[in-house]
Amino acid sequence: MLREDRYRKRIGLGQEGNSLVLLIGVIAIIFCIFKFIWLVYKIADKDLSAYDQNIFNWLVIPGDFEKMMTRPWTLLSFMFMHSNPWEMVGNLLWLWAFGYIFQDVTGNRKLIPLFIYGSVGAGIFFTFCYNLIPKLVPMGPAVTLVGASAGILAIAVAATSMAPDYRIFPMINGGIPLWIMTVLYLIIDFALIAAQKSPPGYFAHLAGGFVGFLFIYQMRRGNDWSNWMNNFFDWLGNLFNPDRQSWKKTARTDLHYNARGTQPYKKIPNITQKRIDEILDKINQQGYRFLTDEEKDILKRAAEDEEL
């Protein structure tokens, strides 16, 4: 249908402000930068353990709480760090799959906040486990938490909580429900953790998934945890691009009518491209479920006109 085709185009690869493309790009670029530094160490015939000690370990969460308190920035940096290229590629593929679906059902402004919430929640829970559980305390100095997996699991659980029957690969018997893909991801994820003999991953990933569930639960109750973070990102962006500061005011002026003594809104049979674009922008920012009945009807009529 017209509304679906146009909406897919608006969140597709290359769209300005696409949170999913931005997040994938940041993770990939950071990996390439630090892999280049690792390569410099290797070419210089230096001990590669020096790279871990002097650079990499300063950006991942240590199991030792005292050491972690001297490196508080690791709560934000660890989610972008990867040492294994195959692990990084696998994470990006899963991020693309679940992130695209999550944007499709909730809009374009919740993905990055959820990824950060899930990762930070996993990091905090990981630290508490290795400093409060007696059997794990002796292992604390030797373990670290690194990678985007916990944040991706938060996105996967959130997307599945929002739309468990969302269909992928529709050419296969009408499509595969999203919940099946999520179960498959969990099996693969925890199997890899077991193969690597990395107990920290279990605690971190479970915590990330729980944060994803809480995010959707609170959103359904009217508490959108992404608002303050998005407002901060907007403020930060406006500092470096003053022209954007007038966007919200302009959009508000365009979307709300300002009439005196006349009917505030009058339905007309012709649907303008501007009105359709405004509705599609709203889908992009908030998700399809936030449309009013009138806006849904406009998209339906536009699709019918296109088919004619």
C-alpha positions as CSV (number, residue, x, y, z in Angstrom):
1,M,0.0,0.0,0.0
2,L,1.0,3.6,-0.5
3,R,1.3,4.5,3.1
4,E,3.5,1.4,3.8
5,D,5.8,2.0,0.8
6,R,6.3,5.6,1.6
7,Y,6.9,4.9,5.3
8,R,9.4,2.2,4.6
9,K,11.2,4.7,2.3
10,R,11.4,7.3,5.1
11,I,13.1,4.9,7.5
12,G,15.3,3.3,4.9
13,L,19.1,3.4,4.5
14,G,20.4,6.9,4.0
15,Q,17.5,8.8,5.6
16,E,18.7,11.8,7.4
17,G,18.3,11.4,11.2
18,N,17.7,7.6,11.0
19,S,18.6,6.5,14.5
20,L,19.3,2.9,13.4
21,V,21.8,3.9,10.7
22,L,23.4,6.3,13.0
23,L,23.8,3.7,15.8
24,I,25.2,1.1,13.4
25,G,27.6,3.6,11.9
26,V,28.9,4.7,15.3
27,I,29.6,1.1,16.4
28,A,31.3,0.2,13.1
29,I,33.5,3.4,13.1
30,I,34.6,3.0,16.7
31,F,35.5,-0.6,16.0
32,C,37.6,0.4,13.0
33,I,39.4,3.1,14.9
34,F,40.4,0.8,17.8
35,K,41.2,-2.1,15.4
36,F,43.6,0.3,13.6
37,I,45.3,1.1,16.9
38,W,45.6,-2.6,17.6
39,L,47.1,-3.1,14.2
40,V,49.7,-0.4,14.9
41,Y,50.7,-2.2,18.1
42,K,51.0,-5.5,16.2
43,I,53.1,-3.9,13.4
44,A,55.4,-2.3,15.9
45,D,56.1,-5.7,17.3
46,K,54.8,-4.7,20.7
47,D,53.2,-7.0,23.2
48,L,49.5,-7.0,22.3
49,S,48.7,-7.4,26.0
50,A,50.0,-3.8,26.3
51,Y,47.1,-2.7,24.0
52,D,44.6,-4.4,26.3
53,Q,46.2,-3.0,29.4
54,N,46.8,0.6,28.2
55,I,43.8,1.2,25.9
56,F,41.1,-1.5,25.6
57,N,40.6,-2.2,29.3
58,W,40.1,1.5,30.0
59,L,36.9,1.4,28.0
60,V,35.2,-1.8,29.2
61,I,33.5,-2.4,32.5
62,P,35.8,-4.2,35.0
63,G,34.3,-6.7,37.4
64,D,36.1,-5.0,40.3
65,F,33.9,-2.3,41.7
66,E,36.7,-0.2,43.0
67,K,38.4,-0.2,39.6
68,M,35.1,0.5,38.0
69,M,34.6,3.6,40.2
70,T,37.9,5.0,38.9
71,R,36.6,4.6,35.3
72,P,32.9,5.6,35.5
73,W,32.9,6.4,31.7
74,T,33.0,2.7,31.0
75,L,29.2,2.5,31.7
76,L,28.8,4.4,28.4
77,S,31.9,3.3,26.4
78,F,31.7,-0.5,26.8
79,M,28.6,-0.8,24.7
80,F,30.5,0.5,21.6
81,M,33.6,-1.7,22.1
82,H,34.3,-5.0,20.4
83,S,37.5,-7.0,20.2
84,N,36.3,-9.8,17.8
85,P,35.3,-8.7,14.3
86,W,32.9,-11.6,13.8
87,E,31.2,-10.8,17.1
88,M,30.8,-7.1,16.0
89,V,29.4,-8.1,12.6
90,G,26.9,-10.5,14.2
91,N,25.8,-7.8,16.6
92,L,25.3,-5.3,13.8
93,L,23.2,-7.8,11.8
94,W,20.9,-8.5,14.8
95,L,20.8,-4.8,15.6
96,W,19.6,-4.1,12.1
97,A,17.0,-6.8,12.2
98,F,15.4,-5.9,15.6
99,G,16.2,-2.2,15.3
100,Y,14.3,-1.9,12.0
101,I,11.2,-3.6,13.5
102,F,11.4,-1.5,16.7
103,Q,11.5,1.7,14.6
104,D,8.6,0.5,12.5
105,V,6.3,0.1,15.5
106,T,7.4,2.9,17.8
107,G,9.0,5.6,15.5
108,N,12.5,6.9,15.0
109,R,13.3,8.5,18.4
110,K,13.2,5.6,20.9
111,L,15.9,3.3,19.5
112,I,19.0,5.0,20.8
113,P,17.6,5.8,24.3
114,L,16.5,2.2,24.7
115,F,19.9,0.9,23.5
116,I,21.6,3.1,26.1
117,Y,19.2,2.2,28.9
118,G,19.6,-1.5,28.2
119,S,23.4,-1.4,28.1
120,V,23.7,0.8,31.2
121,G,21.3,-1.4,33.1
122,A,23.2,-4.5,32.1
123,G,26.5,-2.8,33.2
124,I,25.2,-1.9,36.6
125,F,23.7,-5.3,37.2
126,F,26.9,-7.0,36.1
127,T,28.9,-4.9,38.6
128,F,26.6,-5.7,41.4
129,C,26.6,-9.4,40.7
130,Y,30.4,-9.6,40.8
131,N,30.7,-7.6,44.0
132,L,27.7,-8.8,46.0
133,I,27.3,-12.5,45.2
134,P,29.9,-14.4,47.4
135,K,30.7,-17.1,44.8
136,L,31.4,-14.5,42.2
137,V,33.4,-11.9,44.2
138,P,36.7,-13.8,43.7
139,M,36.2,-13.7,40.0
140,G,35.6,-10.0,39.8
141,P,39.1,-8.7,39.1
142,A,39.5,-11.1,36.2
143,V,36.2,-10.4,34.2
144,T,35.1,-7.5,32.1
145,L,31.9,-6.6,30.2
146,V,32.2,-5.5,26.6
147,G,30.0,-5.2,23.5
148,A,26.6,-4.1,22.3
149,S,24.8,-7.5,22.9
150,A,22.9,-6.4,26.1
151,G,21.6,-3.2,24.4
152,I,20.5,-5.3,21.3
153,L,18.7,-7.8,23.6
154,A,16.8,-4.8,25.2
155,I,15.7,-3.7,21.7
156,A,14.7,-7.3,20.8
157,V,12.6,-7.8,23.9
158,A,11.0,-4.3,23.6
159,A,10.1,-4.9,19.9
160,T,8.7,-8.3,20.7
161,S,6.7,-6.9,23.7
162,M,5.2,-4.3,21.4
163,A,4.4,-6.5,18.4
164,P,4.9,-10.2,19.1
165,D,3.0,-11.2,15.9
166,Y,4.9,-8.8,13.7
167,R,5.6,-10.8,10.5
168,I,9.0,-11.1,8.8
169,F,9.7,-12.9,5.5
170,P,6.0,-12.7,4.4
171,M,6.8,-14.9,1.3
172,I,7.3,-17.9,3.7
173,N,3.7,-19.1,4.5
174,G,2.5,-15.6,5.3
175,G,5.5,-14.6,7.4
176,I,7.4,-15.7,10.5
177,P,6.2,-14.1,13.8
178,L,8.7,-11.8,15.5
179,W,8.6,-13.8,18.8
180,I,10.1,-16.8,17.0
181,M,13.0,-14.8,15.7
182,T,13.6,-13.4,19.3
183,V,13.6,-17.0,20.7
184,L,16.1,-18.0,18.0
185,Y,18.3,-15.0,18.9
186,L,18.2,-15.9,22.6
187,I,19.2,-19.5,21.9
188,I,22.2,-18.4,19.7
189,D,23.2,-15.6,22.1
190,F,23.3,-17.8,25.2
191,A,24.9,-20.7,23.3
192,L,27.8,-18.4,22.3
193,I,28.2,-17.2,25.9
194,A,28.4,-20.9,27.0
195,A,30.9,-21.7,24.3
196,Q,33.1,-18.8,25.4
197,K,32.7,-19.8,29.0
198,S,31.7,-16.2,29.9
199,P,29.3,-16.2,32.8
200,P,29.2,-12.4,33.0
201,G,27.3,-12.4,29.7
202,Y,24.3,-14.2,31.2
203,F,23.8,-11.7,33.9
204,A,24.3,-8.7,31.6
205,H,22.1,-9.9,28.8
206,L,19.2,-10.9,31.1
207,A,19.4,-7.5,32.7
208,G,19.3,-5.8,29.3
209,G,16.3,-7.8,28.2
210,F,14.5,-6.9,31.4
211,V,15.2,-3.2,30.9
212,G,13.7,-3.5,27.4
213,F,10.5,-5.0,28.9
214,L,10.3,-2.3,31.5
215,F,10.8,0.4,28.8
216,I,7.7,-0.8,26.9
217,Y,5.7,-1.4,30.1
218,Q,6.3,2.2,31.2
219,M,5.6,3.6,27.8
220,R,2.2,1.9,27.8
221,R,1.5,3.5,31.1
222,G,2.3,6.9,29.6
223,N,5.8,7.2,30.9
224,D,8.2,7.6,28.0
225,W,11.7,7.2,29.3
226,S,13.2,8.4,26.0
227,N,11.7,12.0,26.2
228,W,14.4,13.6,28.4
229,M,17.2,11.9,26.5
230,N,15.8,13.0,23.1
231,N,15.3,16.6,24.5
232,F,19.0,16.5,25.6
233,F,20.1,15.3,22.1
234,D,18.0,18.0,20.5
235,W,19.4,20.7,22.7
236,L,22.9,19.5,22.0
237,G,22.3,19.4,18.3
238,N,20.9,22.9,18.4
239,L,24.0,24.3,20.0
240,F,25.9,23.4,16.8
241,N,23.1,24.1,14.4
242,P,21.1,27.2,15.4
243,D,18.9,27.0,12.3
244,R,17.3,23.8,13.7
245,Q,16.0,25.7,16.8
246,S,13.1,27.1,14.9
247,W,12.0,23.6,13.7
248,K,9.6,22.7,16.5
249,K,8.0,26.1,16.4
250,T,7.5,26.0,12.7
251,A,6.1,22.5,12.8
252,R,3.7,23.5,15.5
253,T,2.5,26.4,13.5
254,D,2.1,24.3,10.4
255,L,0.3,21.4,12.1
256,H,-2.1,23.4,14.2
257,Y,-4.6,25.9,12.7
258,N,-4.8,29.4,14.0
259,A,-8.1,30.8,12.8
260,R,-10.3,33.6,14.2
261,G,-14.1,33.6,13.8
262,T,-14.0,30.8,11.3
263,Q,-14.3,27.1,11.4
264,P,-10.9,25.9,12.7
265,Y,-10.6,22.9,10.5
266,K,-12.5,22.1,7.3
267,K,-12.4,18.7,5.6
268,I,-11.8,18.9,1.9
269,P,-12.0,16.0,-0.6
270,N,-8.6,16.7,-2.0
271,I,-5.6,15.3,-0.1
272,T,-2.5,17.3,-0.4
273,Q,1.0,15.9,-0.5
274,K,2.0,18.2,2.3
275,R,-0.7,16.7,4.6
276,I,0.4,13.2,3.7
277,D,4.1,14.1,4.5
278,E,3.1,15.6,7.8
279,I,1.3,12.3,8.8
280,L,4.3,10.2,7.6
281,D,6.6,12.4,9.7
282,K,4.4,11.8,12.7
283,I,4.7,8.0,12.1
284,N,8.4,8.4,11.8
285,Q,8.7,10.3,15.1
286,Q,6.0,8.5,17.2
287,G,4.8,5.3,15.5
288,Y,1.7,4.4,13.5
289,R,-0.3,3.6,16.6
290,F,-0.3,7.3,17.6
291,L,-2.2,8.4,14.5
292,T,-5.7,9.7,15.0
293,D,-8.6,8.0,13.2
294,E,-8.8,11.0,10.8
295,E,-5.1,10.7,9.9
296,K,-5.4,6.9,9.3
297,D,-8.4,7.6,7.1
298,I,-6.4,10.2,5.1
299,L,-3.6,7.6,4.5
300,K,-6.2,5.0,3.5
301,R,-7.9,7.4,1.0
302,A,-4.5,8.4,-0.4
303,A,-3.6,4.7,-0.9
304,E,-6.9,4.1,-2.7
305,D,-6.4,7.1,-4.9
306,E,-2.9,5.8,-5.8
307,E,-4.2,2.4,-6.7
308,L,-6.7,4.1,-9.1
